[in-house]
Amino acid sequence: MSVEIAEDGAVVAAGQPVDYATVYDWAVDNPEKITSLVEDTKAFVTVIAEAEAAPVEQQQVAVREAFAAGRPKRPGASWSS
């Protein structure tokens, strides 16, 4: 499953936009999903956990930061641009 960055800066995995609520859910209930997407799951989850009490805007920024920290296993072409 590739990870892309949309023109608006949002993270897209497998063609679907990924928001904070989704990645938080993965961290709690579906860690296998995170493992399939990034190399460093601990770094990914740490960023998401640190943003838990943050305002919504910061949580959305944390999604991209979490993927960057976790290093996508299959970064799409837009990831490096």
N, C-alpha and C positions, 0 to 999 in steps of 0.2 A: 504494500500500500504506500503510494508516494505521498509526500508532504509538500505542499505548494504554498506560496504567498500570493494572495489575490492582490489586484491593483489597489484596493483600499487598505491593504496591510493585514487583512485577516488571514488566519491560517486555514488551509483547506486540506483535508485528509480524505483520500479516496473519493474526491470530487464533492465532498460535503463540507460546508463551513463548520469550523470547530469553535465553540464558545467556552467560556469559563465553566459554566454549569456542566457541560459535557465532559471536559477533562477532569473536573472534580469528581464526577460520577465514576469515570474510569479509574481514578486513583483509589476510590473507596470500594467499588463493586466489581471492577473489571481490570485488574492490573495486567492481565494478559494482553489487553489492547495496547497499553502503554509499552509493554515489552516488545510488541510487534512493530511499534513505530519508532522508538528511539533506542540508542545505544546505552545511555546512562539513565536508568529509571529513577535512581535516587536523586540526581540533580533535577530531573523533570518534576518529581513530586515535591521536592523542597521548594521550588519556585511557586508551585500551585498552592502549597500549604501556607507559605508566607503571605500570599495575596488573599487569603480567606476573609479577613476582616476589612479589606481595602474597598474603596468605592468601585462601582461597576466599571468605570473607565480604566482604572488601574488593573482590575482583574482581566480585562480584555487584553491589555498590554502584556500581562503576565502569561497569557497563553503563548504568545509568540516567544517571549523570553524563556518559557519552560521548554519549548521545542528546541530553541537555540542551545540552551544548557544541556539538554538531553541528547543533542546531536541526532537528527533524523537518520534512520537506517537507509531510507530511500528518498533522499532529497530530490525534489523535482527541479526542473531548470530554473524556475522562478525563485527558488530558495537562495541561490547564490547571487541573484541579481540585486 
